[in-house]
């Protein structure tokens, strides 16, 4: 399986993502420069974290008009797996590929920490095969990560099972203390309607080896492999 | 004969929607209170941009800048915008 890591000027999680796939999963991976207009040959795309275009205007606002984004949107529309991490999540919401938006943290501070994140759905390619309710330990690092969606939008997310990750305590219970950034309903990650496009603020690609503090992130990246195999078997 | 395009100046104001929490505005208000300006009950922080736009007339300039706000300058999930077009300067 071949992963593509979409890289913008100002991305800084691209090499983490490349390493996680190459060394953590042992799968094929290559960067995709934002000036490119094709993602042919890739089976899954990662949109990594960072500060694309210096976060000018808003995180992800300029990156979403990069030449590559047309191909990313087509890839997503074809039902193929796309994972937006941190700034990548912001870019996918700005591009309208994911619902809601990410606001500045209410603390106005950049948060850099390890958090507990509960998996709330296994219907996406990045959570398939993971038991619902599983609590993963993942790092976060962002200043604009407060997930916001209006009440109607939140109802729709719940109805369609689009809330994929929730900040919780170690036991998997969402509490105000376990919400690091004031996100609505402790939401850490969501999917699009069909479930093939997922975005989250925590960094699975920075947790692919115990030596980095944890390897729970590999379970998300690795789930795609299981998903692809499953699809190949059913096809 | 089509009218020649002229330069218009557009002021763009972007603020968070009323229902959206504005932590920066709250912090600025607290700062004003610390200075003794207790009469300030609310501050809403936002962005201000100045654009120079070529258009045939004021309506066209306004329509064009409104579209720019919808597509890029403003995140309409959480923000709202106001545009004012100034008369072209005599050259």
Interface residues (C-beta under 8 A of the other chain):
Chain A: X57 X58 X61 X62 X65 X93 X94 X100 X101 X103 X104 X105 X106 X107 X108 X148 X149 X150 X182
Chain B: X19 X20 X21 X23 X24 X27 X72 X73 X75 X77 X78
